[in-house]
Amino acid sequence: MTTLLDLLAGSPALLALGEPTHGESAFLQIRNDAFLTLAEHGYRSIALESDRAAGLLADEFVQGGAVPLDRVLAEGFSHGWGAAPANRDLLLRMREWNDGRPAAERLGLHGFDAPLEIEGAPSPRRHLLRVCDFLGLDRSAEIDDLVGDEARWSDTAAIWEPGRSIGRSSDAQRLRVLADDLLTELYLQAHRRSDGWAAALVHATSAVALLRYHAAAAAPLAQEERFARLAGVRDALMAENLLAIRAVEAHRGPTLVFAHNTHLQRHPSTMTVGATEVSWAGAGAIVGALLGERYAVIAGSLGASPALGISSPAASTYEGRLQQKLTLPGYVPTAEIGPAERRTHDYRYFPLDQATIDHADAVLHIPTGVDAAVLADRILALPGVEQVVASVENGSPEGAWGDRFFHVGSDRRQPFATIVEHDVPGFDEAARLDRPGVFRLNLDLGRAEFERLFGFPPKAFEEHRDAFDFARLDTVTPHPGYALYGFASIVMPGPQMLPEVDRLLAIAHGRAVDRHERATRRAADQRD
């Protein structure tokens, strides 16, 4: 099977890895593994579809800064990305990589989005004030007077009604001049104020970006034209940020960029607005035109997603053909993908089409996302397995409702596997299972396999507890509460982990079968 490294013979400066939808964690989990693999081969930075200014805080954390992780997750990502468990893992894995390494080998994290949504944008106030603070200028009264009420900037109706937008008012135009003046002053003082200058530049360009976007929102265009124009302006701002990030990172190594396919593809992006199909140049189309062969694109493709309610594709579609080719996530060069039908587009998922295939270097296809139900079906396929789901009817405590317990035979005292979605306050909270969508697979592996995995026997677990991050995804760890009995756990195993999950399930299931057979023999002996 083609690996990620097999695709990189051209050594692009900017490698784009896309996802066809937001909300399927498997793409982020595979992204994390891909980036750390690339780091072993000289990649030194990753750029995410998140606000560039917010990303300064995230990068401070991965560089070893004292900022608390919870604050980084709340403020270091835009668009709610801090809530994605895989982004927590990315921060921690990058910070661990950087610990003790020289600057040239350390990994950097960037956002490359503008500080806005398509349907709304805030004022530039906070960015302008940050620049003034850096420069030692007190222009807060002037800025506050020009910005005025924040509500008139963030009014979502203004995106669709140009008359409500503040973007071409005299106040907004004076702010654009002020922002431009501050940008000039930054360069004038660069030789005296190098420490913190790069961060101030990000805030200055973010302020300019917001003012450009508001000006575009005020343009008197028809609704369809407005959407295409605003989407195009946002992607142009993304492209500008990507090129700036590459300028910063060029001397250290290539950059991986991760975002929705529509932002990364080389060909124009399209969307149906009302009854009209609109088109614009995405960030990838802009950057690709400027970087040429130094820009490579791997488009994301998805078979099914239980989390998003996306069912398996028809066999005649591009995804259906890939589904027949791959049983696990894999990379397929586009030269190996023949013509097929386009899957129905329902806004949860942007399907592959011939243009995407023609303009990408490869496709990352994920046959299915993994949720608790997918794992449960896998366990129930093993011989003799029965499932008990905790509920009010079977007398389970409310905090455990929905958790699943798997047994072989009628003995319900010791499940060989469980899938749980809740913390147990005061006992089992280390995995942070109360995060939305998070679940954990627990397995009774016994002493021998436990010691093979972790290098110490179950009875020595407490001596090693502090070595484990029990909330990390895709990682086999001792069970934080039952390790002494030979139990191990995996939080949200992604599809790339299914072979290892199956191997460990076979061990746990085999132990349960042995117990059941011994109990059956003892019962028979007693009857005799």
Salt bridges, closest charged atoms under 4 A:
GLU19 OE2 - HIS22 ND1 2.72
ASP33 OD1 - ARG93 NH1 2.96
GLU49 OE2 - HIS22 NE2 3.40
GLU49 OE2 - HIS263 NE2 3.34
ASP51 OD2 - ARG126 NH2 3.57
ASP70 OD1 - ARG432 NH2 3.78
GLU75 OE1 - ARG71 NE 3.11
ASP89 OD1 - ARG88 NH1 3.67
GLU96 OE2 - ARG472 NH2 2.61
GLU105 OE1 - ARG101 NH1 3.59
ASP113 OD2 - HIS79 NE2 3.57
ASP113 OD2 - ARG234 NH2 2.51
GLU117 OE1 - HIS79 NE2 3.75
GLU142 OE1 - ARG139 NE 3.03
ASP144 OD1 - ARG125 NH1 2.53
GLU150 OE2 - ARG125 NE 2.70
ASP155 OD2 - ARG164 NH2 3.00
ASP171 OD2 - ARG152 NH2 3.14
ASP235 OD1 - HIS263 ND1 2.92
GLU240 OE1 - ARG212 NH1 2.78
GLU249 OE2 - HIS110 NE2 2.75
GLU249 OE1 - ARG252 NE 2.80
ASP346 OD2 - ARG348 NH2 2.46
ASP353 OD2 - ARG342 NE 3.83
ASP361 OD2 - ARG266 NH2 2.87
GLU386 OE1 - ARG412 NH2 2.40
ASP403 OD1 - HIS422 ND1 2.91
ASP411 OD2 - ARG413 NH2 3.04
ASP428 OD2 - ARG440 NH2 2.55
ASP444 OD1 - ARG511 NH2 3.39
ASP444 OD2 - ARG515 NH1 3.12
GLU449 OE2 - ARG452 NH2 3.01
GLU449 OE2 - ARG503 NH2 2.91
GLU451 OE1 - ARG447 NH1 3.22
GLU462 OE2 - ARG465 NH2 2.95
ASP469 OD2 - ARG88 NH1 3.14
ASP469 OD2 - ARG472 NE 3.79
GLU500 OE1 - ARG503 NE 2.98
ASP502 OD1 - ARG378 NE 2.82
